[in-house]
Amino acid sequence: MSELEIAGRVVELVRRLAGPDAQAEAVVTRTDLALTRFANSFIHQNVAESGVTVRLRVHADGRTASGGGSLVDPDGLRALVERTLTAARLCPPDPAWPGLTPPSPVPPGTTPDEATVHADPDERAARVRAFVDAAGGLEAAGFCRTSHRSGAFANSAGHTAQGSSAEAAMDGIARTGGSDGVARLCADRLADLDGALLGARAAAKARAGVDPVELPPGRYEVVLEPAAVADLLQNLAWYGFNGKRYAERQSFAEPGAAQFDPAVSLVDDPLHASTLPYDLEGTGRGPLTLVDAGVTRAVAHDRRSGAEAGSGSTGHGMLGAATFGPIPRNLRLLPAPNGSTPTGGTPAPGGGAAGGGTAGGGADVLPVVAGGVTGAVADPDTAELVAGMERGLLVSDFWYTRVLDPKSLVITGLTRNGVWLVEDGVPTRAVRDFRFTESYPRALGPGAVRGLGRRSVRQPDRMDGSWWQAPPLRLATWNFTGGASG
Amino acid sequence: MSEFDAAGAAVQAALDAGARYADARVMHRRYESMSARNGDIEELTQDESIGLGVRALVGSSWGFHAVPELSDAAARDAGRRAARIAAASARVPGPPIDLVAVEPTVASWSSGCDVDPLGVPLSDKGDLLVRATGTMREHGADLAEGLYQIWDTAKWFVSSEGHRIDQRIRECGGGISATSIGDGETQRRSYPSYRGQYGTTGWELVTSLDLVGHAARIAEESRALLTAPECPAGETDLILGGEQLALQIHESVGHAIELDRILGWEAAFAGTSWLDLAQLGSLRYGSELMNVTIDPTIPGALGSFGFDDEGSPAVRRDAVREGRWVGVLAGRDSAAVAGLGYGGSVRADGWARLPMVRMTNVGLEPGPHTLDEIIAATDDGVLMDVNRSWSIDDKRLNFQFGCEVGWEVKNGRRGRMLRNPTYTGIGPLFWRSMDMLSGEIVPWGTPNCGKGQPGQIGHTGHPSAPARFRNVRVGVRA
């Protein structure tokens, strides 16, 4: 039975058991996920799972409940419907129920790469082999994963949607003498992951990071590589551009206000990559400009938060949205336009990407440096940003960032996988990891961005289907509050 | 086909495909959660999932495959696939793998449960959250939230060595929080902890919390925090409440003593550990007041079980004795690599996930004092309680924690409330500075411990009590 047939059968069961006035929406997703982990330069964990989930939400007699399960035989589906209806009957009324997604167009989405869909464990292991070999004797650790999802949505209002997606990601470090270097990339095709390139890059950065010095805490100008920028995007998405948190006045976001530097344009752009083209409520997904040339334009909504805000859903219905709120999870920081200079102030991209989400150029692939990798500075974009910095820090990655206050979005966390002191445009010393405490919107505020790279790199999230794409970024100041060693 | 039969078929198929060892788990989990906000039910979810995961060791390489079906054909296919994945692992091989010996066991085990949490009427559970959040709203909270969660898990485990173990573990818990929103910041107070209190127990745990009875106080404290003075910056004596100390134990002891981290197996993601196995038995981890146990046998604590997910029986062990590091959390393969003789700390969060080293109940033994005595003995310090934020480096050394609330302590008395309290330090230096420990132990449950790739959520327990630490840096801010 296809996913759409299962979803339709669930909706029909609700109609049969609860009558024609009951509203129901069903989401069926088949998943094949495989992940090969390596550490100490060998594969130590190697897993694959095949599964199917059915999620049902019903609204009957003014009350709402949700249920889910892994059983798709007739008995399993009936049990799911019966217990969800029972739960709904026992719930208090839900006067804020936003109703179902009406029949409406859903974009076709991308066609998943068949080779990635059917990738076998030997193909992942081969990339691990290449990474380990390219690390040149350094200890290597990380993962290579592939995923495939196919699914369907149906509701009792007559709306349906279908889609399929595939993703591949590789994330690894090389280690020497207490120094770690990192390289990671997310792509639509496993073929786009070059284990040797990633391994060589990680190893070059690790070698450039040995014998670090301790610097005093304080405010430093920084160049953040895409892995570190991804952390900014994730926290801005979770706490700032979350429609429910915005409605609750827990977000810094003020649509219409120039809250960011003019160089900053942020677009949530799920269809920029292979993804299911609809959300948990069946709403079609598409680009949503959150910040356009420094001006906050929107926050993400599901049907419930969108109804409260009077703006409707933006296609961000997701598990957990009822409590935590809807979150953009495919965020792109648009790179500097081709032809501009990334150093010394970047012209605003202007116009953003509200129409098609493709403004600003950029690429999803790891830039290849002519002549090979160069150590601390891994690509020409970063090199240009670093070259313009009189004294500051080059930061590869952030780690364990947590919110101290959600409204001001003050975050604490640490650097990881490499920090270097830059003097007169040249990385001069590796630096021990720092702890920082910083307000992310303030760090990206008007006048705070001193440069933006021209090429983006897509960074994988912990879950497939989420990613963060950014170029390197030069910021005027970052508040380091202590050395990690004391 | 029974669950045991399905697991057995998967194991046999893996052996037939070349595995020298295999084990399989069938897990059937029912989950229910309800949340309320501002006096209304916000979400009610009920999930049910069943499936089989099989692990195969071919040569010295592991493979794991999981399927949502329990038919003989599906189980056998999963076993064959696990062996094939293991064979692919051998393309990048590591050192030889052995497994420390565990007596093959045929057994059943159930956690204690007086009141079946899934048997309590939904209307009763909903009324509780509606009343608690409504009361907080009436007492000034801008956002009044309440939540409970219930997990009812049955497992059937079979190994090629002859294990045949079934377990039923019922876990539940809940809590409330009040958030007050000021001009540029938010303040939150929670009860009884950041996400509530959880255990391997029945609904009696939630009833005992008296969420409604604490609702007004929580709301009023969240409003009061908006105008409270900021926690001062500097070095001072720090008294931690038991809930915050539980997280301190979790982050700076529990994760640090995970053997897979010590061996470097989590290096790229969760990180490693500052601990060196060569120092096991001799390293000074903390003050002599510090006695930490690994104890999955504590009745009702969230990290309790009868057998881990490799079939090793639950056994209490020392991790830190009188301040000296003496034990680790281990699995059968990691223990063998390290030359240790025990595992017993390996779990998976579902049928589709590979078992890995996880905390069970990692907690402090009681000290000789009470919180009141600790406060009375402190001339100048800060008391902090209930976690608000947590961050620690990848070696588990440098941490910074924020708490929901602080109080001045002056001349042996608790004084003004302080807002935005934070403290920071280095794990072993911090633990060596502990000079007073209370005997008021509570087995705090942490239901959200993230680790592993693909990600897994672990349930852990942390017996903990208030304690005092000398000369700690507090008041870090942006």
Interface residues (C-beta under 8 A of the other chain):
Chain A: L33 A34 L35 T36 R37 F38 A39 N40 S41 F42 I43 H44 Q45 N46 V47 A48 E49 S50 G51 V52 T53 T64 A65 S66 G67 G68 G69 S70 L71 A79 L80 R83 T84 A87 A88 L90 C91 P92 D94 A96 D120 P121 D122 R124 A125 A126 V128 R129 V132 E139 A141 G142 F143 R145 D171 G172 I173 R175 D180 E248 R249 Q250 A322 T323 W399 Y400 T401 R402 V403 L404 D405 P406 K407 S408 V410 T412 G413 L414 R416 D433 R435 T437 E438 S439 R442 R462 M463 N479 T481 G482 G483 A484 S485 G486
Chain B: S35 R37 D40 I41 E42 E43 L44 T45 Q46 D47 E48 S49 I50 G51 G53 S61 W62 G63 F64 H65 A66 V67 P68 R81 R84 I85 A86 A88 S89 A90 R91 V92 P93 G94 P95 P121 L122 S123 G126 V130 D142 L143 L147 T179 I181 G184 E185 T186 L263 G264 W265 E266 A267 A268 F269 G271 A352 R353 L354 M356 R388 S389 W390 S391 I392 D393 D394 L397 N398 Q400 G402 N420 T422 T424 I426 L429 Q453 P454 G455 R473 V476 R477 A478
